Amino acid sequence: MNELPLSVRPRHSIQNIMAALVLGCALLVGIPNLRAVDPAPVNGDLLIDAKGEVEIYYNARKLVLRGERGNGQHFVVKVPERAYKAGDAVVLHVRSPVVYRAIVAAINLTGKAGQIAIKKSDWRYLGEDQDPRGITAAQIEASETLPVSASPDPDGAAERDKLGILPESRGGSEWVKTEKQSNGWYCVGFVITPEMLKTPIPAH
């Protein structure tokens, strides 16, 4: 078979192919839809036990609650079942100027599918005099201010057990509080992560 004249032979074909491959890989990496797929949403009840006055915001919208218990110094509620997915933001707007100002939260999954524990490392302190309606998941994730570990008073511990929040001894949620007491309103919150959805605590 006769060779092509030099004037019509493909030039730098290998270099061109390699360059195209490199460019293609770079484009693929930059496409968000090709990242690892988030776990499917889960259904469950959000459980909150806190010392103080509390308002709950879910994805920047205030939840209208029924059936919450409290006397202005203690707040206990089971938020009715809804779907939770990775990236959802839960913000608590709290006023608790007392020594015992512990907060604990969990998501009890429907159908005895287990419980999502909210650990201290999941929470972020978001500051005083903040409008909770304007706090996004990205702002929570960007915050580097964690609350500190806390212990409940006897009422708080009893209410936790009534709600069915699993204790820390079983891998359950951890109690947190602000590092300093505050007479005004402040915000704390957490973002639901893929890891939370993948590793619920078994119901039994």
N, C-alpha and C positions, 0 to 999 in steps of 0.2 A: 504494500500500500504506500502511495506516495505521500511524503510529508508536505504539510502546508508551507507555503513560502513564509519566510520570516515576517514579511510585511502584514500577513493576516493571522498569524498565530496569536492566541489569547495571551496577553501580557499580564504578569503578576496575578494570575488566577488564584493561586494558593493564598497570597496575601489578601486578596479581595474577599475570598471566602471566610478567612479567619476574622477579618474586620467585621463582616456581616454577622458572624456568630457572636462576637463580643457585643455588638450593638443590640442584637436581639435579646441576649441575656440581660443586658442593662434595662431594656424596655420591659421585660417580663418582671423583673424585680420591682419595678416602679408601679406595677398595676396592683392596686389594693385588693381586688377581688381574688387574686391568686394567693393571698395569705391563708394561713391555717383557718379552717372554718370554725366559728364559735360553736359551743355546744347549743343544743336546742333549749328554748325557754322552758322554765319549770313553773308549775303552779303551786302556790302555797300561801300561808298566812304569815304576815310580818308581825312578830311579837316584840313589844317594847315594854321595858320596866325601867323607870327612871325616877330619881328624886328631883322634884321640882315641877314647874309648869312647862308643858311641851306642846309644840306644834310640829306636825310631820309633813314634809314636802317630798313628793315622789316625782322625779324628773321635773323639778321646779314648780310643781302644782301642789297646792295645799290640799291635804286629804280631809274631807269632812267625815268625822268619825262618830260612830254611835257605839255605846256600850263601854266606853272607856271608864275606868275607875280612877278615883283620885280625890284629894281634898285640898288641892292647891299646893301641897308640899310633896305629893307623890302621884305618879302618873303610871297607869297600867293599861295596856290596850292590846287587843288582837285585831289587826287590820284585816278585813275580810279578804278572802282568797282572790288572787289576781296572778297574772303571768309575770314572771321576772326573767330578764335576759341579761346577758353580759353587756356592761356599759350603762345599765340603769343606775341612777343616783338617788340616794336616800339622804335627806338633810333633816336634822332635828334643830328646831329653833327653841332654845331652852333658857329659862330663868331659874337659877337654883343657887341662891346666895348662902347656902348652909354647908356645914362640914361634910355631912353625908350627901353627896351629890352624884352618886354612882349611876351609871347608865349601862344597860345590857340590851342586846337585840339579837334576834335570830329569825330565820325563815323556816317555818314548819311545813314541810312538803306534803301535798295532798296524797291521800291513800297510803299513809304510813310508809312513804318512800324515803323517809329520813329527815334530817334537819341540817340546814346550812348554818354553820357557826360563824359569828362575826368576831374576829380576833382584834386585839388591841392594834396590831399592825395594819388592820384594814381601815381604822378610823382616822380622820384628820380633823384637827381643830381649825376652824375657818374664821374665827375672830368675832369681836363684839360689834354691835350696831351694823350688822350686815343684813341686806334684804335677801332672805332665803329664796325668793322667787327668781333671783338673778344668778344663783350659783349653779354652775354646770358641772358635769362629770369631769370635764377637762380641768376645771379649776380645782376640784377636789384632788385629782391625781397629781396636779402640779404642786400642791401644798406639801411641805416637808415637816409640818408641825403636828406631831402625834400627841394625843392625850396621854395621861399617865394611868397606871394600873390603879384600880380602886377595889374597895370591899363594900358590900351592901350593909345597911343596918338590918336588924331582924325582920322588919316589915318587907324590905326589899327582897331578902332571901326567900321569905314565905311566898311573896307574890310571884317570884320567878318560878318556884315549884308549881304553883297553881296554873301558871300559863303553860307549863310544860317545856320551858327552856332548859336544855340539858346542862348540867353543871360542868365546870372546867375539868373536874376529875374524870369525866367521860369524854373529854375532848370537845366540850361545848363552848359556848361563847364566853368571852372574857369581859369583866366589868371594867369600865373606864371612867375617868373624870377629867375635868380641866385641871391643869397644874395649879392655877390660882383661883380663888373664889372671886366671883363677880356679882355685883348687885344688879347688873343690867342683863339684857338678852344677848345671847351669843349663839353661834352655829357650830355644830359638829356634823360630820357626815361620812359616808362611805360609798364606794362604787362596787357594784356586783361584778366580779371577775369571772373569766372562764374557769379558773381553778376552783372557785366556790361551787360552780355548777357541776363540776366533774367529781367532786369529792364530798358529797354530803355524809353526815354521820348516820349510820344505820339506826333505824327506829328502835331496834332491840339489841 
